[in-house]
């Protein structure tokens, strides 16, 4: 599948509702558990997505569009994790919904052309990147974290499923 901005925006638009539907009514026993030290709970993932919306995607896109060939700002993936401790999941979901709507509204106002999608800047670790690559990464980043949330939640029942563990692909990377 080739990158198409409308398709990416359609996916990005659905992520907040997907997370609300998946996590919004669950008890903390599902949303605050992680896979162990150095891993994130579903609540922390939502905090990370909120932080990324505020400090990563649109700010970097703005740099590419306004200052082609400049270096993109550094992004701290763990920068928003303190928010998970300070806010409840409901507040994080609401904040993410609003932030994502704001980001997509700004992106729509830019009316990005195909030529602009090929504008580039320098990523601090990856080298030259195009706007289309940044926006495609934003969409896949959402999907990656949705998969992460599903994996973390599934791992909570790894022992409870007994011998069916062998059939559950989401548990395949953990011993049954």
Long-range contacts (C-beta under 8 A, 24 or more apart in sequence): 3-117, 3-132, 3-135, 3-136, 5-112, 5-117, 5-132, 5-135, 8-135, 8-136, 8-138, 8-139, 9-104, 9-107, 9-108, 11-139, 11-142, 11-143, 12-100, 12-103, 12-104, 12-138, 12-139, 12-142, 13-100, 13-104, 15-49, 15-100, 15-142, 15-146, 16-93, 16-96, 16-97, 16-100, 16-101, 17-97, 18-146, 19-46, 19-49, 19-93, 19-96, 19-146, 19-149, 20-93, 20-97, 22-146, 22-149, 22-150, 23-89, 23-93, 23-149, 24-89, 24-90, 24-93, 28-89, 29-156, 30-153, 30-156, 31-89, 33-152, 33-153, 33-156, 34-152, 35-151, 35-152, 35-155, 39-152, 40-81, 40-148, 40-152, 41-84, 41-152, 42-89, 42-149, 42-152, 42-153, 43-84, 43-89, 43-92, 44-81, 44-84, 45-145, 45-148, 45-149, 45-152, 46-84, 46-89, 46-92, 46-93, 46-96, 47-80, 47-81, 47-83, 47-84, 47-87, 47-92, 48-77, 48-78, 48-80, 48-81, 48-145, 49-96, 49-142, 49-145, 50-80, 50-83, 50-92, 50-95, 50-96, 50-99, 51-79, 51-80, 51-81, 51-83, 52-77, 52-80, 52-141, 53-96, 53-99, 53-100, 53-102, 53-103, 54-80, 54-99, 55-79, 55-80, 57-103, 57-134, 57-135, 57-138, 58-103, 58-106, 58-107, 60-121, 60-134, 61-107, 61-110, 61-131, 61-134, 61-135, 63-121, 64-119, 64-120, 64-121, 64-130, 64-131, 64-134, 65-110, 65-112, 65-116, 65-119, 65-131, 67-121, 68-119, 68-120, 68-121, 69-120, 69-121, 69-122, 70-121, 70-122, 71-121, 71-122, 71-123, 71-124, 72-121, 72-122, 72-123, 72-124, 72-129, 74-124
